[in-house]
Structure formats: C-alpha cells, structure tokens
C-alpha cells in the first residue's frame, strides 16, 4: 500500500511473473518500473529502485526502453494508440495530462542524476558491495576484476609446475602421474588434466565440496591413493575369482562354448578372467541376462537341462560381477582423478599468490565473498555503507540466479518489504523469469529457486507472492509456438524432478497470436563426416544463404 497525502493506492509488495519467450517480459518490467516512478509527484523515487539483470545488453535495453517511454510520454503527441501509455493511465488512475507532466519531470530528474538510475548486472552490484567492504574483507581497495579465469588458471598451473624441485613430494607426484598417463596411452602432459580439475576452483557449484579438501594435506591424499590401489587390486582379483567359479561350474557340468548361443557367455567370462578392468554390459544378451535362455535350439537336450539347472547360480554370479565391476569402475575413476585433486590445494595457493601480487579478484569469487562476510551484517549497516537505501527491487532472468546470489540479496529485500518508511510505505520485489530458458546452471544458476517461489514453497518474506503467467508469444509464428509446446511436453517422461515435469507438462501451454505459418526444420550431419565442425559450419551457411 502506498500513502499519497491521505489517499492510498494498491501496490503489490511481492510479484512474480512467469514469462515465456516472446511473451512481453520487457514490456511488463518497464510498465511496473514506470508505475513506481510515476505513481506520485515526488520525482526522486527512481533513486530507491534497484533493477538487476544478467547481461549488459539487457541492462542497456531496459534503460533505453524506460527513457524512450518517458520521452515519448512527455511529448505533446496523441498517445491513444500507445498501449503502455494507456495501461499506465488505467492502472495509476490518473488522466493523460497528469501522466504527461509527471513523465517530463521524472525524465528531467533522471538525466540530471543519471548515476542514481540504478539498473545494473548482478556482477556489477556485487562489485560495488565488495568495494564497500574491501577493508573488512582484507582485499585491496582498488582491486582489478579478473574476467578471464582460464588464463589465470593456466598461469597458476605453469607457475606450480615451474616451481617443482628435486626430492620433493609434489614433484614425485608429478612424475608418478605423468608415468601413469603414459601407461594409459595418454599424453604425459599434465596441463590438460590440471586445467580440467582446476576449473572447479572458479565454479560456485563445486565450492561447497572443495571447501572440505582445504584441510587435507599432501600426506592425506597419498594415503588415500595407497588405499585406492589396495581396493582396485581387491576388486580385480574378486572379478577373476568369480570368472573362475563360473568356468568351473561349466567344466563340472561338461558344458562347452558351442553349447551357448554364439558362445557369448563363456567368451565374456574368459575375458573377465583375462582383463576385468574394461568390460561392456551394453549388448542385448547382457541386458536380458536371466530372462532369456543362454542356448540355441540346436543344443542337445541334456546340455539344455544342465544350463537350466545352473541358471540360478549363473544369475547370482552375474549380478555379483556387475556389482563388483561397478565398484571397480568407480574406484578406478576416483584413482585417475585423484592426483589432479591432490594438487588442487597447491594450485589454489599459486593462484591466490598471483592475485595478491597483482591486486586482482576473479569475478567468480564475488558471490562467495559476499555470502561469507556480508550476509550476516545488519541490513541498515549495509545500506549505510553503500550510501543509499533501496526500497524496491526488480530481478530479471531470475531462473539464472544462483543460491549465493539470491541469499545475498534476501536480507536487503526482506528489510525493504517488511519495514515502513516515514510515510508508512513498504518496499516491493518484482521477479521475472522462465525456468525453460535457464542457461547459467554451469555457474551456479538454480532455476529450482524460481519454481519453488512460484509454487509458494519458500515463504521467505512472510507474505505470499502475486503470481502471474505471461502466456501469449507475440514474437513467433504459430508453427514455432506449437513445436515448442510439443517439444517440451514430449520431454516430460525423461525428467525425474516433479517440478520440471509440472513445468513442461502443465506450464507449457503457450498461446500464439494470429500470425499463421512459420517453419521448424531439424537436420542431422552424417556420422561418416570426418571434420564435423567444418561440416556443421558449411551446413549452417547453406541454410542461411537459402
């Protein structure tokens, strides 16, 4: 509720819009933003709004749409055909002349105080927070932001390998790992493996697990490596023993390879006996083992009876083989990745030293630093340090927000929504997103946050949100919309998460406009193509040309 000189106007404190592609998301964002800054004659309200999105392009688009709308509204042109203008007149319950006057005054204030027109990316906002709390976090006040973490990682690896010394545990580990790679017919170069594992240092998804490794020293990893070698040997010997047992049962029953369909079963068992470290269970007879007979029709009757009699024992041993091989494969995978993990702490130290020397901070560290140091600070203290106080928050592309990003914003938003200013006005939160368009999971984005908030499973602010779906696609033609609806609905059986099942089945009924037509074409490259990347580029160019 907003109090205006004894009168009140309804403003929803907490709104969520589920906006599919082409459904007018930016239009809705701009409309709600304009409502806040035009609802009364105090032309400084834009200073109390923070709008956050994920890309500079989206920031520039939203700023441009707001400013161009204000400029258009402040002109003397006839706005009867302008949908946004008419909606604002209706929802703000004011006449066209009043809206025109307010738009002109607000535009003037924004242009004269542009620094307070706060629409930014989440990374830029976090950067401001870190600058504000630099001394508390013991980081340089004028730190430089590192965007290219791949280059930083490569420099850290080169520095770590370059510092290797003779008669050192770390150096011995390098050598042992290189020799292991050679034995596996791989390049002895360690850089690739270290880069692959080292990239986790900059990934928010892995930080919670890597935190547990920080307390482990090199000796702990070496002891684990020793234990893994023992277990690998144990399961390898166990598989050979099972294979020996199966072949012994066949021998006692006087069964030969020819008694089985194409000799598949005894051949496979002999392979286990020779090398149990590289097995394949994907062929048809292996998948159906136990549900079909192992012998062909031409097998002698007494041999069939012997195989049928042994079948329960074969099934038991088969299941034991699969279980033991699964365990062996898991241990082997852990063992092969252990050395790079062992070196993570050493690599982190080298990278930290590089950052300290250059007074740099990787952009990937922003959310974690804020989460650890600032989140528990009293909200008024954070506002005081920032030098301004936001009352209204807009978050675009919410499906790509990470847990840390969201939890870092929650104290600020909660304080705005649950407290009142001197006029008795409360703040507000406006979220817009579409879980089907989530693309930032690789850097910690969690679309489940958005889905949970929509389904009201997460009442963070003590009030239920006003939720609304924008269901009409104004951008695409009928065939495109129909294909998208069908595609997402057909994906439902392959999803395990019920939230996503409901999203794709019930929430994917996007409507189309009167635009008929549109074409959807799916093409595949031949599997025989040698240079698939070149072939892909040529095919795309061909499609564009036509």
TABEL-V984869 format. One record per residue. PHI is phi in whole degrees, -180 to 180 (999 if undefined). PSI is psi in whole degrees, 0 to 359 (999 if undefined). D_CENTER is the distance of its C-alpha to the mean C-alpha in whole Angstrom. Layout:
BEGIN
phi=PHI psi=PSI d_center=D_CENTER
phi=PHI psi=PSI d_center=D_CENTER
END
This chain:
BEGIN
phi=999 psi=135 d_center=36
phi=-117 psi=124 d_center=37
phi=-90 psi=127 d_center=41
phi=-129 psi=95 d_center=43
phi=49 psi=55 d_center=47
phi=87 psi=343 d_center=47
phi=-101 psi=164 d_center=45
phi=-136 psi=145 d_center=42
phi=-127 psi=141 d_center=39
phi=-77 psi=122 d_center=36
phi=-128 psi=126 d_center=33
phi=-72 psi=130 d_center=30
phi=-75 psi=335 d_center=28
phi=-145 psi=107 d_center=25
phi=-124 psi=141 d_center=24
phi=-129 psi=127 d_center=21
phi=-114 psi=124 d_center=21
phi=-92 psi=103 d_center=19
phi=-116 psi=105 d_center=19
phi=-71 psi=170 d_center=19
phi=-58 psi=133 d_center=19
phi=74 psi=13 d_center=22
phi=-95 psi=10 d_center=23
phi=89 psi=34 d_center=25
phi=-63 psi=311 d_center=22
phi=-65 psi=322 d_center=23
phi=-58 psi=314 d_center=26
phi=-66 psi=317 d_center=26
phi=-58 psi=311 d_center=24
phi=-63 psi=319 d_center=27
phi=-61 psi=313 d_center=29
phi=-67 psi=325 d_center=28
phi=-65 psi=314 d_center=28
phi=-63 psi=325 d_center=32
phi=-60 psi=319 d_center=33
phi=-67 psi=322 d_center=32
phi=-91 psi=351 d_center=34
phi=-114 psi=2 d_center=37
phi=-72 psi=339 d_center=38
phi=-145 psi=176 d_center=40
phi=-86 psi=358 d_center=42
phi=-76 psi=106 d_center=41
phi=-86 psi=13 d_center=39
phi=-104 psi=7 d_center=37
phi=-64 psi=336 d_center=35
phi=-63 psi=337 d_center=32
phi=-66 psi=337 d_center=32
phi=-96 psi=9 d_center=31
phi=-112 psi=133 d_center=27
phi=-119 psi=118 d_center=24
phi=-110 psi=129 d_center=22
phi=-123 psi=135 d_center=18
phi=-140 psi=192 d_center=16
phi=-110 psi=343 d_center=13
phi=-130 psi=153 d_center=16
phi=-63 psi=326 d_center=19
phi=-61 psi=316 d_center=20
phi=-66 psi=323 d_center=19
phi=-62 psi=311 d_center=21
phi=-64 psi=322 d_center=24
phi=-64 psi=316 d_center=24
phi=-67 psi=318 d_center=24
phi=-62 psi=316 d_center=27
phi=-63 psi=319 d_center=29
phi=-66 psi=320 d_center=29
phi=-67 psi=312 d_center=30
phi=-67 psi=318 d_center=33
phi=-66 psi=325 d_center=34
phi=-66 psi=315 d_center=34
phi=-62 psi=319 d_center=36
phi=-64 psi=317 d_center=38
phi=-65 psi=317 d_center=39
phi=-66 psi=328 d_center=40
phi=-80 psi=351 d_center=42
phi=-80 psi=170 d_center=44
phi=-88 psi=9 d_center=47
phi=-66 psi=160 d_center=46
phi=-79 psi=120 d_center=46
phi=-103 psi=16 d_center=43
phi=-62 psi=329 d_center=44
phi=-92 psi=358 d_center=42
phi=-87 psi=111 d_center=39
phi=-62 psi=316 d_center=36
phi=-64 psi=315 d_center=34
phi=-59 psi=312 d_center=38
phi=-65 psi=323 d_center=39
phi=-66 psi=321 d_center=36
phi=-67 psi=319 d_center=36
phi=-59 psi=316 d_center=40
phi=-69 psi=313 d_center=40
phi=-78 psi=332 d_center=37
phi=-88 psi=349 d_center=38
phi=58 psi=49 d_center=42
phi=-131 psi=165 d_center=44
phi=-87 psi=169 d_center=46
phi=-63 psi=321 d_center=45
phi=-65 psi=320 d_center=47
phi=-63 psi=316 d_center=45
phi=-63 psi=320 d_center=42
phi=-63 psi=317 d_center=43
phi=-66 psi=315 d_center=45
phi=-64 psi=318 d_center=42
phi=-61 psi=318 d_center=39
phi=-64 psi=316 d_center=42
phi=-70 psi=319 d_center=42
phi=-66 psi=318 d_center=38
phi=-60 psi=317 d_center=38
phi=-62 psi=317 d_center=40
phi=-64 psi=318 d_center=39
phi=-63 psi=315 d_center=35
phi=-66 psi=329 d_center=37
phi=-83 psi=343 d_center=39
phi=-133 psi=52 d_center=36
phi=-63 psi=331 d_center=33
phi=-63 psi=337 d_center=32
phi=-94 psi=0 d_center=31
phi=-83 psi=84 d_center=30
phi=-94 psi=87 d_center=26
phi=-122 psi=116 d_center=23
phi=-147 psi=171 d_center=21
phi=-78 psi=160 d_center=17
phi=-64 psi=325 d_center=15
phi=-68 psi=322 d_center=16
phi=-67 psi=320 d_center=20
phi=-64 psi=317 d_center=20
phi=-63 psi=324 d_center=19
phi=-61 psi=319 d_center=21
phi=-64 psi=317 d_center=24
phi=-60 psi=316 d_center=23
phi=-66 psi=321 d_center=23
phi=-61 psi=320 d_center=26
phi=-66 psi=322 d_center=28
phi=-106 psi=22 d_center=27
phi=-57 psi=316 d_center=28
phi=-66 psi=318 d_center=31
phi=-62 psi=324 d_center=30
phi=-87 psi=357 d_center=27
phi=59 psi=44 d_center=30
phi=-120 psi=155 d_center=28
phi=-57 psi=139 d_center=30
phi=-61 psi=324 d_center=31
phi=-111 psi=46 d_center=30
phi=-63 psi=150 d_center=27
phi=-97 psi=137 d_center=26
phi=-85 psi=129 d_center=22
phi=-96 psi=117 d_center=21
phi=-95 psi=326 d_center=18
phi=-90 psi=84 d_center=19
phi=-72 psi=337 d_center=18
phi=-63 psi=317 d_center=19
phi=-66 psi=317 d_center=22
phi=-60 psi=317 d_center=22
phi=-63 psi=316 d_center=21
phi=-61 psi=320 d_center=24
phi=-66 psi=321 d_center=26
phi=-64 psi=318 d_center=26
phi=-65 psi=313 d_center=26
phi=-59 psi=320 d_center=29
phi=-69 psi=319 d_center=30
phi=-66 psi=315 d_center=30
phi=-67 psi=325 d_center=32
phi=-70 psi=337 d_center=34
phi=-90 psi=4 d_center=35
phi=-63 psi=136 d_center=36
phi=-124 psi=157 d_center=39
phi=-67 psi=152 d_center=42
phi=56 psi=43 d_center=42
phi=-126 psi=141 d_center=39
phi=-59 psi=319 d_center=37
phi=-64 psi=318 d_center=34
phi=-65 psi=318 d_center=36
phi=-60 psi=324 d_center=37
phi=-68 psi=318 d_center=33
phi=-56 psi=311 d_center=33
phi=-64 psi=314 d_center=36
phi=-62 psi=321 d_center=35
phi=-68 psi=318 d_center=32
phi=-62 psi=318 d_center=33
phi=-65 psi=322 d_center=36
phi=-63 psi=319 d_center=33
phi=-65 psi=321 d_center=31
phi=-65 psi=319 d_center=35
phi=-63 psi=329 d_center=36
phi=-88 psi=13 d_center=33
phi=60 psi=38 d_center=34
phi=-117 psi=165 d_center=31
phi=-63 psi=141 d_center=31
phi=-74 psi=347 d_center=32
phi=-63 psi=125 d_center=30
phi=-85 psi=345 d_center=28
phi=-59 psi=319 d_center=26
phi=-62 psi=311 d_center=23
phi=-64 psi=320 d_center=23
phi=-68 psi=324 d_center=22
phi=-67 psi=318 d_center=20
phi=-63 psi=314 d_center=18
phi=-79 psi=323 d_center=18
phi=-64 psi=335 d_center=18
phi=-62 psi=340 d_center=15
phi=-66 psi=337 d_center=13
phi=-63 psi=338 d_center=16
phi=-110 psi=12 d_center=13
phi=-111 psi=118 d_center=10
phi=-60 psi=332 d_center=9
phi=-64 psi=332 d_center=8
phi=-101 psi=351 d_center=11
phi=-61 psi=322 d_center=14
phi=-64 psi=328 d_center=15
phi=-83 psi=322 d_center=16
phi=-68 psi=334 d_center=18
phi=-59 psi=325 d_center=19
phi=-71 psi=339 d_center=22
phi=-82 psi=342 d_center=23
phi=-62 psi=330 d_center=24
phi=-82 psi=354 d_center=27
phi=-91 psi=130 d_center=28
phi=-94 psi=180 d_center=31
phi=-63 psi=323 d_center=31
phi=-63 psi=322 d_center=34
phi=-61 psi=318 d_center=32
phi=-67 psi=321 d_center=30
phi=-65 psi=322 d_center=33
phi=-66 psi=321 d_center=34
phi=-65 psi=321 d_center=31
phi=-61 psi=318 d_center=31
phi=-63 psi=318 d_center=35
phi=-67 psi=323 d_center=34
phi=-65 psi=320 d_center=32
phi=-62 psi=321 d_center=35
phi=-65 psi=316 d_center=37
phi=-69 psi=322 d_center=34
phi=-61 psi=318 d_center=34
phi=-65 psi=320 d_center=38
phi=-62 psi=313 d_center=38
phi=-75 psi=330 d_center=36
phi=-64 psi=314 d_center=37
phi=-67 psi=325 d_center=41
phi=-64 psi=317 d_center=40
phi=-64 psi=320 d_center=39
phi=-65 psi=322 d_center=42
phi=-66 psi=321 d_center=44
phi=-65 psi=317 d_center=43
phi=-61 psi=317 d_center=44
phi=-59 psi=318 d_center=47
phi=-63 psi=315 d_center=47
phi=-63 psi=313 d_center=47
phi=-65 psi=326 d_center=49
phi=-66 psi=319 d_center=52
phi=-63 psi=319 d_center=51
phi=-64 psi=317 d_center=52
phi=-64 psi=317 d_center=55
phi=-66 psi=330 d_center=57
phi=-88 psi=4 d_center=56
phi=62 psi=39 d_center=58
phi=-97 psi=141 d_center=55
phi=-118 psi=169 d_center=54
phi=-60 psi=324 d_center=51
phi=-69 psi=344 d_center=53
phi=-76 psi=348 d_center=53
phi=-108 psi=152 d_center=49
phi=-56 psi=112 d_center=47
phi=56 psi=12 d_center=47
phi=68 psi=17 d_center=47
phi=-58 psi=311 d_center=43
phi=-64 psi=306 d_center=43
phi=-63 psi=325 d_center=46
phi=-61 psi=316 d_center=44
phi=-65 psi=319 d_center=41
phi=-64 psi=321 d_center=43
phi=-66 psi=326 d_center=44
phi=-65 psi=321 d_center=41
phi=-63 psi=320 d_center=40
phi=-62 psi=323 d_center=43
phi=-82 psi=311 d_center=43
phi=-148 psi=96 d_center=39
phi=-85 psi=9 d_center=37
phi=-92 psi=350 d_center=34
phi=-139 psi=78 d_center=33
phi=-107 psi=156 d_center=33
phi=-129 psi=121 d_center=32
phi=-109 psi=20 d_center=32
phi=-88 psi=343 d_center=30
phi=-70 psi=158 d_center=34
phi=-57 psi=312 d_center=35
phi=-66 psi=332 d_center=38
phi=-73 psi=322 d_center=36
phi=-67 psi=329 d_center=34
phi=-99 psi=11 d_center=37
phi=-58 psi=129 d_center=39
phi=98 psi=338 d_center=41
phi=-102 psi=348 d_center=41
phi=-129 psi=161 d_center=43
phi=-73 psi=153 d_center=46
phi=-94 psi=358 d_center=46
phi=-122 psi=155 d_center=49
phi=-84 psi=170 d_center=51
phi=-63 psi=328 d_center=54
phi=-74 psi=350 d_center=56
phi=-63 psi=141 d_center=56
phi=-58 psi=148 d_center=59
phi=-61 psi=319 d_center=59
phi=-69 psi=333 d_center=60
phi=-73 psi=322 d_center=57
phi=-61 psi=317 d_center=54
phi=-64 psi=322 d_center=56
phi=-65 psi=317 d_center=55
phi=-66 psi=318 d_center=51
phi=-62 psi=323 d_center=51
phi=-68 psi=325 d_center=53
phi=-86 psi=350 d_center=50
phi=-56 psi=315 d_center=47
phi=-57 psi=321 d_center=46
phi=-72 psi=322 d_center=46
phi=-60 psi=318 d_center=44
phi=-64 psi=316 d_center=41
phi=-60 psi=314 d_center=41
phi=-68 psi=325 d_center=41
phi=-62 psi=315 d_center=39
phi=-64 psi=323 d_center=36
phi=-67 psi=323 d_center=37
phi=-63 psi=313 d_center=36
phi=-64 psi=318 d_center=33
phi=-65 psi=315 d_center=32
phi=-67 psi=321 d_center=33
phi=-69 psi=323 d_center=32
phi=-61 psi=317 d_center=28
phi=-66 psi=319 d_center=29
phi=-63 psi=316 d_center=30
phi=-63 psi=319 d_center=27
phi=-63 psi=312 d_center=25
phi=-63 psi=322 d_center=27
phi=-64 psi=318 d_center=28
phi=-64 psi=317 d_center=24
phi=-63 psi=315 d_center=24
phi=-63 psi=318 d_center=27
phi=-67 psi=332 d_center=26
phi=-99 psi=0 d_center=23
phi=-69 psi=318 d_center=25
phi=-61 psi=311 d_center=27
phi=-58 psi=321 d_center=24
phi=-66 psi=323 d_center=22
phi=-60 psi=325 d_center=26
phi=-86 psi=355 d_center=26
phi=-60 psi=315 d_center=23
phi=-62 psi=317 d_center=25
phi=-64 psi=321 d_center=27
phi=-67 psi=319 d_center=25
phi=-61 psi=321 d_center=23
phi=-64 psi=319 d_center=27
phi=-66 psi=317 d_center=27
phi=-66 psi=317 d_center=24
phi=-60 psi=321 d_center=25
phi=-67 psi=318 d_center=29
phi=-60 psi=315 d_center=28
phi=-65 psi=320 d_center=26
phi=-67 psi=317 d_center=29
phi=-63 psi=323 d_center=32
phi=-96 psi=357 d_center=30
phi=56 psi=53 d_center=29
phi=-118 psi=164 d_center=25
phi=-148 psi=125 d_center=22
phi=-70 psi=143 d_center=19
phi=-62 psi=334 d_center=16
phi=-68 psi=343 d_center=13
phi=-87 psi=350 d_center=16
phi=-57 psi=305 d_center=17
phi=-61 psi=319 d_center=14
phi=-67 psi=316 d_center=16
phi=-62 psi=316 d_center=19
phi=-65 psi=318 d_center=19
phi=-60 psi=317 d_center=18
phi=-75 psi=325 d_center=21
phi=-109 psi=327 d_center=24
phi=-104 psi=331 d_center=24
phi=-58 psi=326 d_center=22
phi=-87 psi=0 d_center=25
phi=-73 psi=149 d_center=27
phi=-61 psi=138 d_center=30
phi=-58 psi=314 d_center=28
phi=-57 psi=326 d_center=32
phi=-65 psi=319 d_center=32
phi=-64 psi=316 d_center=28
phi=-62 psi=317 d_center=30
phi=-61 psi=318 d_center=33
phi=-70 psi=326 d_center=31
phi=-73 psi=336 d_center=29
phi=85 psi=11 d_center=33
phi=-158 psi=164 d_center=32
phi=-132 psi=113 d_center=31
phi=-85 psi=142 d_center=28
phi=-116 psi=341 d_center=29
phi=-133 psi=135 d_center=27
phi=-125 psi=134 d_center=23
phi=-119 psi=127 d_center=21
phi=-125 psi=116 d_center=17
phi=-94 psi=158 d_center=16
phi=50 psi=47 d_center=13
phi=-63 psi=337 d_center=12
phi=-63 psi=343 d_center=9
phi=-100 psi=8 d_center=7
phi=-77 psi=135 d_center=9
phi=-86 psi=167 d_center=8
phi=-59 psi=314 d_center=10
phi=-64 psi=316 d_center=12
phi=-59 psi=316 d_center=13
phi=-67 psi=311 d_center=14
phi=-67 psi=336 d_center=16
phi=-72 psi=331 d_center=17
phi=-87 psi=335 d_center=18
phi=-54 psi=314 d_center=20
phi=-60 psi=321 d_center=23
phi=-67 psi=313 d_center=24
phi=-66 psi=317 d_center=23
phi=-60 psi=317 d_center=25
phi=-64 psi=321 d_center=28
phi=-67 psi=319 d_center=28
phi=-76 psi=323 d_center=28
phi=-93 psi=353 d_center=30
phi=-114 psi=165 d_center=33
phi=-120 psi=150 d_center=36
phi=-87 psi=188 d_center=37
phi=-64 psi=336 d_center=41
phi=-92 psi=3 d_center=41
phi=83 psi=15 d_center=39
phi=-90 psi=139 d_center=36
phi=-100 psi=161 d_center=33
phi=-82 psi=187 d_center=30
phi=-150 psi=163 d_center=27
phi=-135 psi=132 d_center=23
phi=-127 psi=113 d_center=22
phi=-109 psi=139 d_center=18
phi=-134 psi=135 d_center=17
phi=-171 psi=176 d_center=14
phi=-153 psi=110 d_center=14
phi=-60 psi=334 d_center=11
phi=-71 psi=344 d_center=12
phi=-105 psi=16 d_center=11
phi=-66 psi=125 d_center=7
phi=-130 psi=0 d_center=7
phi=-109 psi=25 d_center=4
phi=-62 psi=330 d_center=1
phi=-64 psi=340 d_center=4
phi=-118 psi=27 d_center=5
phi=102 psi=357 d_center=5
phi=-61 psi=138 d_center=4
phi=-130 psi=98 d_center=6
phi=-67 psi=341 d_center=8
phi=-61 psi=331 d_center=10
phi=-57 psi=312 d_center=12
phi=-64 psi=315 d_center=13
phi=-64 psi=320 d_center=14
phi=-65 psi=320 d_center=16
phi=-66 psi=320 d_center=17
phi=-62 psi=319 d_center=19
phi=-86 psi=8 d_center=20
phi=60 psi=34 d_center=22
phi=-89 psi=357 d_center=21
phi=-138 psi=82 d_center=20
phi=-86 psi=75 d_center=23
phi=-70 psi=326 d_center=22
phi=-106 psi=11 d_center=25
phi=76 psi=4 d_center=28
phi=-135 psi=152 d_center=28
phi=-84 psi=141 d_center=26
phi=-78 psi=154 d_center=25
phi=-87 psi=113 d_center=26
phi=-106 psi=145 d_center=24
phi=-149 psi=141 d_center=24
phi=-106 psi=134 d_center=23
phi=-95 psi=102 d_center=24
phi=-99 psi=350 d_center=25
phi=-102 psi=128 d_center=27
phi=-90 psi=109 d_center=25
phi=-88 psi=351 d_center=28
phi=-91 psi=319 d_center=26
phi=-104 psi=158 d_center=27
phi=-81 psi=169 d_center=30
phi=-55 psi=313 d_center=30
phi=-62 psi=323 d_center=30
phi=-65 psi=313 d_center=26
phi=-63 psi=316 d_center=25
phi=-63 psi=317 d_center=27
phi=-62 psi=314 d_center=25
phi=-60 psi=315 d_center=22
phi=-59 psi=314 d_center=23
phi=-67 psi=321 d_center=24
phi=-63 psi=309 d_center=21
phi=-67 psi=324 d_center=19
phi=-66 psi=323 d_center=22
phi=-70 psi=342 d_center=22
phi=-82 psi=348 d_center=19
phi=-54 psi=314 d_center=20
phi=-61 psi=342 d_center=22
phi=-95 psi=3 d_center=19
phi=-103 psi=137 d_center=16
phi=-95 psi=332 d_center=17
phi=-79 psi=122 d_center=15
phi=-63 psi=328 d_center=18
phi=-58 psi=317 d_center=16
phi=-75 psi=327 d_center=15
phi=-60 psi=313 d_center=18
phi=-65 psi=321 d_center=20
phi=-61 psi=311 d_center=17
phi=-77 psi=334 d_center=18
phi=-91 psi=306 d_center=22
phi=-89 psi=325 d_center=23
phi=-92 psi=8 d_center=21
phi=-114 psi=57 d_center=21
phi=-115 psi=50 d_center=25
phi=-64 psi=137 d_center=24
phi=-93 psi=155 d_center=28
phi=-113 psi=164 d_center=29
phi=-86 psi=197 d_center=32
phi=-80 psi=3 d_center=35
phi=-69 psi=109 d_center=34
phi=-89 psi=160 d_center=35
phi=95 psi=203 d_center=34
phi=101 psi=151 d_center=31
phi=-133 psi=136 d_center=30
phi=-120 psi=124 d_center=28
phi=-131 psi=129 d_center=28
phi=-118 psi=125 d_center=26
phi=-125 psi=151 d_center=28
phi=-123 psi=144 d_center=27
phi=-80 psi=151 d_center=28
phi=-67 psi=142 d_center=31
phi=-71 psi=346 d_center=30
phi=-86 psi=354 d_center=33
phi=-67 psi=131 d_center=32
phi=-77 psi=305 d_center=32
phi=-98 psi=89 d_center=30
phi=-68 psi=326 d_center=27
phi=-65 psi=316 d_center=26
phi=-65 psi=316 d_center=29
phi=-63 psi=321 d_center=30
phi=-63 psi=314 d_center=26
phi=-62 psi=318 d_center=27
phi=-65 psi=320 d_center=31
phi=-67 psi=319 d_center=30
phi=-64 psi=316 d_center=28
phi=-61 psi=321 d_center=31
phi=-63 psi=318 d_center=33
phi=-66 psi=320 d_center=31
phi=-66 psi=320 d_center=31
phi=-64 psi=327 d_center=34
phi=-91 psi=999 d_center=36
END
